[in-house]
Amino acid sequence: MAPGRPVRDDLRAGAGSCEENASEKNIAHAVAPLNKAYLASPSADRAIPPHCNGMRVGLLGGSFNPPHLAHRSISLFAIKRLKLDRVWWLVTPGNPLKDGSTLHDIAERAEAAQRLARDPRIDVSCLESVIGTRYTVDTVRYLRRRASGLRFVWIMGADNLAQFHRWQHWRRIASEVPIAVIDRPPQSFRALASPASQALARYRLPENQAGLLADCGAPAWVFLTGLKLNLSSTGLRNRDGSWRTK
């Protein structure tokens, strides 16, 4: 059992030696009440979603201000292409590179994300708020310590790869966890020409080997094409920061 939250046997489907015959319906029923518990809990252990050793877990960090269908589509796309068992949405207290004046309360954003996810393989967590950080490097190092039996992949859009070199200790992040970059036209060229992309070029996997990424030692990354979405949280906010309803 991985450190952190205990996990029930019926949550083990799809991960190595975990149970393979649990139905998706049963998993959904088991996960739903646990999701609410760790969303509301101030405990770091409870802020880590249910898991078991051997799981392949994608980490999708963001403000989710508001969450939108692209978050869900990216997650399901990553699950399929990277052969993941789960994707964890890590709702950040605030992005150090963005203006936080229009940021909604983290509980509101987490609850909205929970409603949108609608898939037992997607978990929502406020871990960064619980452990007191806004930096990905801290989050990744914490999870690798507390859930060392999991195989993590950091998921980001091409727009984030374009500015990855501005993230705090970005080289350390790349050395700690494999990274999957989801293409977001028209950001493709800018992302692949970015300082981080150039610095990490020799560690890039061919796209047809994306399913091996979770098993690779970092640094390793892949650029995934084929998902055509133009949604962004910025485009779904009014000037006063309120969320658009249509």
PyMOL commands that set and color helices and strands:
alter all, ss='L'
color gray80, all
select helices_A, chain A and resi 9-11+24-40+44-47+69-82+106-117+127-131+136-146+158-162+164-166+170-176+188-192+195-199+201-203+207-215+234-236
alter helices_A, ss='H'
color red, helices_A
select strands_A, chain A and resi 56-62+86-91+122-125+151-157+179-182+221-224
alter strands_A, ss='S'
color yellow, strands_A
deselect
rebuild
show_as cartoon
